[in-house]
Amino acid sequence: MSERDIGPRYNVAPGTWIASIRQASEDSAPTLEEMWWGFRPSWAKGKGKQATNARVETVTTNNYFKSAFAKHRCLVLANGWYEWIKNTSPKQPHYLCRQDREPLYLAAIYAKREDGRLGCAILTEPARGSSIDVHDRMPLILNDDSLESWLAPDLTDKETIRHLVGHIDADLIEHWPVSTAVNKPSEGQGDELINPL
């Protein structure tokens, strides 16, 4: 755990610290810690992109991500996420979450940054279920049976991972429009941001 408190926030933007779970070795238990939401491995020497997302379709073949997918997978904890309806002015945000309000476990990968801290990128997949109404992509949200396998550091074969890991049922997700105050993360973090319009 870092020196910063990991507490509830309602407008988490890329390029900030976020709560994550990782298992550092086969002999260690999963731990909750902070990671920087921005994936740029130290070997990139500051020249690579600081990716906040990685597409499931290419994460195992893209040279920037494939080593992390094999060896450094983590989970990002969330109650929901925001997406914006395109072609609206101002952009209209929607809040997406589970109908039962259970936590979401977002699949992510991480790497050590040049500053020695860990940075991560959240995996995304084509939108499913009602989320299609809002955006064409969504986070890869893992089902409960997949969590242990996803975190397992000794599990490195991509086909085995694909076989053992599955996403939640798309019918569990619902969404509603929320205030455009979400468009300015610096102006508020209160739970009123997720209230329906």
TIGU-575820 format. One record per residue (C-alpha): x, y, z; residue number from 0; chain; residue in three letters. Coordinates in steps of 0.5 Angstrom, whole numbers, plus 500, padded with zeros to 3 digits. Example, Ala and Ser with C-alpha at 12.3 -4.5 7.8 and 13.67 -1.06 7.14 Angstrom:
+------+-------+-----+------+-------+------+
| east | north |  up | resi | chain | resn |
+------+-------+-----+------+-------+------+
|  525 |   491 | 516 |    0 |     A |  ALA |
|  527 |   498 | 514 |    1 |     A |  SER |
+------+-------+-----+------+-------+------+
END
This chain:
+------+-------+-----+------+-------+------+
| east | north |  up | resi | chain | resn |
+------+-------+-----+------+-------+------+
|  500 |   500 | 500 |    0 |     A |  MET |
|  503 |   507 | 498 |    1 |     A |  SER |
|  503 |   513 | 503 |    2 |     A |  GLU |
|  497 |   516 | 499 |    3 |     A |  ARG |
|  490 |   514 | 502 |    4 |     A |  ASP |
|  486 |   509 | 497 |    5 |     A |  ILE |
|  479 |   512 | 498 |    6 |     A |  GLY |
|  473 |   513 | 494 |    7 |     A |  PRO |
|  473 |   517 | 488 |    8 |     A |  ARG |
|  468 |   519 | 483 |    9 |     A |  TYR |
|  471 |   522 | 477 |   10 |     A |  ASN |
|  478 |   518 | 476 |   11 |     A |  VAL |
|  482 |   521 | 470 |   12 |     A |  ALA |
|  488 |   518 | 466 |   13 |     A |  PRO |
|  494 |   520 | 469 |   14 |     A |  GLY |
|  492 |   519 | 476 |   15 |     A |  THR |
|  494 |   514 | 482 |   16 |     A |  TRP |
|  488 |   508 | 482 |   17 |     A |  ILE |
|  487 |   502 | 486 |   18 |     A |  ALA |
|  489 |   496 | 484 |   19 |     A |  SER |
|  490 |   488 | 486 |   20 |     A |  ILE |
|  497 |   484 | 484 |   21 |     A |  ARG |
|  500 |   478 | 486 |   22 |     A |  GLN |
|  508 |   479 | 485 |   23 |     A |  ALA |
|  510 |   472 | 486 |   24 |     A |  SER |
|  507 |   465 | 486 |   25 |     A |  GLU |
|  509 |   465 | 494 |   26 |     A |  ASP |
|  506 |   472 | 495 |   27 |     A |  SER |
|  498 |   473 | 496 |   28 |     A |  ALA |
|  495 |   479 | 492 |   29 |     A |  PRO |
|  496 |   486 | 495 |   30 |     A |  THR |
|  492 |   492 | 494 |   31 |     A |  LEU |
|  496 |   498 | 492 |   32 |     A |  GLU |
|  496 |   504 | 488 |   33 |     A |  GLU |
|  499 |   504 | 480 |   34 |     A |  MET |
|  499 |   510 | 476 |   35 |     A |  TRP |
|  494 |   510 | 470 |   36 |     A |  TRP |
|  499 |   510 | 465 |   37 |     A |  GLY |
|  503 |   504 | 462 |   38 |     A |  PHE |
|  510 |   506 | 460 |   39 |     A |  ARG |
|  515 |   501 | 461 |   40 |     A |  PRO |
|  522 |   503 | 463 |   41 |     A |  SER |
|  525 |   500 | 457 |   42 |     A |  TRP |
|  521 |   505 | 453 |   43 |     A |  ALA |
|  526 |   510 | 456 |   44 |     A |  LYS |
|  520 |   516 | 456 |   45 |     A |  GLY |
|  519 |   515 | 449 |   46 |     A |  LYS |
|  513 |   511 | 448 |   47 |     A |  GLY |
|  506 |   513 | 449 |   48 |     A |  LYS |
|  503 |   513 | 456 |   49 |     A |  GLN |
|  497 |   508 | 454 |   50 |     A |  ALA |
|  491 |   508 | 459 |   51 |     A |  THR |
|  488 |   502 | 455 |   52 |     A |  ASN |
|  490 |   496 | 451 |   53 |     A |  ALA |
|  485 |   493 | 446 |   54 |     A |  ARG |
|  484 |   485 | 448 |   55 |     A |  VAL |
|  485 |   484 | 440 |   56 |     A |  GLU |
|  492 |   486 | 440 |   57 |     A |  THR |
|  495 |   486 | 447 |   58 |     A |  VAL |
|  498 |   479 | 446 |   59 |     A |  THR |
|  501 |   481 | 440 |   60 |     A |  THR |
|  503 |   488 | 440 |   61 |     A |  ASN |
|  510 |   489 | 442 |   62 |     A |  ASN |
|  509 |   494 | 447 |   63 |     A |  TYR |
|  504 |   490 | 451 |   64 |     A |  PHE |
|  505 |   483 | 450 |   65 |     A |  LYS |
|  510 |   482 | 456 |   66 |     A |  SER |
|  506 |   485 | 461 |   67 |     A |  ALA |
|  500 |   481 | 459 |   68 |     A |  PHE |
|  504 |   474 | 460 |   69 |     A |  ALA |
|  508 |   476 | 466 |   70 |     A |  LYS |
|  504 |   483 | 470 |   71 |     A |  HIS |
|  497 |   482 | 470 |   72 |     A |  ARG |
|  493 |   486 | 475 |   73 |     A |  CYS |
|  486 |   488 | 477 |   74 |     A |  LEU |
|  483 |   495 | 477 |   75 |     A |  VAL |
|  477 |   496 | 482 |   76 |     A |  LEU |
|  471 |   500 | 480 |   77 |     A |  ALA |
|  464 |   501 | 482 |   78 |     A |  ASN |
|  463 |   503 | 475 |   79 |     A |  GLY |
|  466 |   508 | 469 |   80 |     A |  TRP |
|  464 |   513 | 465 |   81 |     A |  TYR |
|  463 |   514 | 457 |   82 |     A |  GLU |
|  460 |   519 | 453 |   83 |     A |  TRP |
|  455 |   519 | 447 |   84 |     A |  ILE |
|  458 |   522 | 441 |   85 |     A |  LYS |
|  456 |   527 | 437 |   86 |     A |  ASN |
|  453 |   531 | 443 |   87 |     A |  THR |
|  455 |   538 | 445 |   88 |     A |  SER |
|  457 |   538 | 450 |   89 |     A |  PRO |
|  459 |   531 | 451 |   90 |     A |  LYS |
|  454 |   527 | 455 |   91 |     A |  GLN |
|  457 |   523 | 460 |   92 |     A |  PRO |
|  453 |   516 | 462 |   93 |     A |  HIS |
|  455 |   512 | 468 |   94 |     A |  TYR |
|  455 |   505 | 467 |   95 |     A |  LEU |
|  455 |   500 | 473 |   96 |     A |  CYS |
|  453 |   493 | 475 |   97 |     A |  ARG |
|  445 |   493 | 476 |   98 |     A |  GLN |
|  447 |   489 | 483 |   99 |     A |  ASP |
|  452 |   495 | 485 |  100 |     A |  ARG |
|  457 |   489 | 486 |  101 |     A |  GLU |
|  464 |   492 | 485 |  102 |     A |  PRO |
|  467 |   491 | 478 |  103 |     A |  LEU |
|  474 |   488 | 477 |  104 |     A |  TYR |
|  477 |   491 | 471 |  105 |     A |  LEU |
|  483 |   487 | 467 |  106 |     A |  ALA |
|  489 |   491 | 467 |  107 |     A |  ALA |
|  497 |   490 | 465 |  108 |     A |  ILE |
|  502 |   493 | 469 |  109 |     A |  TYR |
|  510 |   495 | 468 |  110 |     A |  ALA |
|  515 |   499 | 472 |  111 |     A |  LYS |
|  516 |   506 | 470 |  112 |     A |  ARG |
|  522 |   510 | 469 |  113 |     A |  GLU |
|  521 |   513 | 476 |  114 |     A |  ASP |
|  521 |   506 | 479 |  115 |     A |  GLY |
|  513 |   506 | 481 |  116 |     A |  ARG |
|  508 |   501 | 477 |  117 |     A |  LEU |
|  504 |   504 | 471 |  118 |     A |  GLY |
|  498 |   500 | 468 |  119 |     A |  CYS |
|  493 |   500 | 462 |  120 |     A |  ALA |
|  486 |   497 | 463 |  121 |     A |  ILE |
|  484 |   492 | 457 |  122 |     A |  LEU |
|  478 |   494 | 453 |  123 |     A |  THR |
|  474 |   490 | 449 |  124 |     A |  GLU |
|  468 |   491 | 444 |  125 |     A |  PRO |
|  462 |   494 | 447 |  126 |     A |  ALA |
|  457 |   488 | 449 |  127 |     A |  ARG |
|  450 |   489 | 452 |  128 |     A |  GLY |
|  447 |   496 | 454 |  129 |     A |  SER |
|  453 |   499 | 454 |  130 |     A |  SER |
|  453 |   499 | 446 |  131 |     A |  ILE |
|  448 |   504 | 447 |  132 |     A |  ASP |
|  453 |   509 | 449 |  133 |     A |  VAL |
|  460 |   507 | 446 |  134 |     A |  HIS |
|  463 |   502 | 442 |  135 |     A |  ASP |
|  468 |   499 | 447 |  136 |     A |  ARG |
|  468 |   498 | 454 |  137 |     A |  MET |
|  473 |   495 | 460 |  138 |     A |  PRO |
|  474 |   488 | 460 |  139 |     A |  LEU |
|  470 |   486 | 467 |  140 |     A |  ILE |
|  472 |   479 | 469 |  141 |     A |  LEU |
|  467 |   474 | 472 |  142 |     A |  ASN |
|  469 |   472 | 480 |  143 |     A |  ASP |
|  471 |   465 | 477 |  144 |     A |  ASP |
|  477 |   468 | 473 |  145 |     A |  SER |
|  480 |   473 | 478 |  146 |     A |  LEU |
|  485 |   468 | 481 |  147 |     A |  GLU |
|  487 |   465 | 474 |  148 |     A |  SER |
|  488 |   473 | 472 |  149 |     A |  TRP |
|  493 |   474 | 477 |  150 |     A |  LEU |
|  497 |   468 | 477 |  151 |     A |  ALA |
|  504 |   470 | 476 |  152 |     A |  PRO |
|  506 |   463 | 474 |  153 |     A |  ASP |
|  500 |   463 | 468 |  154 |     A |  LEU |
|  504 |   466 | 462 |  155 |     A |  THR |
|  501 |   462 | 456 |  156 |     A |  ASP |
|  496 |   466 | 452 |  157 |     A |  LYS |
|  492 |   461 | 450 |  158 |     A |  GLU |
|  491 |   458 | 457 |  159 |     A |  THR |
|  489 |   465 | 460 |  160 |     A |  ILE |
|  484 |   466 | 454 |  161 |     A |  ARG |
|  481 |   459 | 456 |  162 |     A |  HIS |
|  481 |   460 | 464 |  163 |     A |  LEU |
|  479 |   468 | 464 |  164 |     A |  VAL |
|  472 |   470 | 462 |  165 |     A |  GLY |
|  468 |   477 | 462 |  166 |     A |  HIS |
|  462 |   478 | 466 |  167 |     A |  ILE |
|  455 |   477 | 463 |  168 |     A |  ASP |
|  453 |   483 | 459 |  169 |     A |  ALA |
|  446 |   483 | 462 |  170 |     A |  ASP |
|  449 |   485 | 468 |  171 |     A |  LEU |
|  451 |   492 | 466 |  172 |     A |  ILE |
|  446 |   498 | 466 |  173 |     A |  GLU |
|  447 |   506 | 465 |  174 |     A |  HIS |
|  444 |   512 | 465 |  175 |     A |  TRP |
|  446 |   520 | 464 |  176 |     A |  PRO |
|  449 |   524 | 469 |  177 |     A |  VAL |
|  451 |   531 | 470 |  178 |     A |  SER |
|  457 |   534 | 465 |  179 |     A |  THR |
|  460 |   536 | 471 |  180 |     A |  ALA |
|  464 |   529 | 470 |  181 |     A |  VAL |
|  467 |   533 | 464 |  182 |     A |  ASN |
|  472 |   536 | 469 |  183 |     A |  LYS |
|  475 |   532 | 474 |  184 |     A |  PRO |
|  479 |   537 | 477 |  185 |     A |  SER |
|  472 |   540 | 479 |  186 |     A |  GLU |
|  469 |   535 | 484 |  187 |     A |  GLY |
|  470 |   528 | 486 |  188 |     A |  GLN |
|  463 |   527 | 490 |  189 |     A |  GLY |
|  458 |   522 | 489 |  190 |     A |  ASP |
|  453 |   526 | 486 |  191 |     A |  GLU |
|  457 |   525 | 480 |  192 |     A |  LEU |
|  453 |   519 | 479 |  193 |     A |  ILE |
|  446 |   521 | 480 |  194 |     A |  ASN |
|  442 |   520 | 474 |  195 |     A |  PRO |
|  440 |   527 | 471 |  196 |     A |  LEU |
+------+-------+-----+------+-------+------+
END
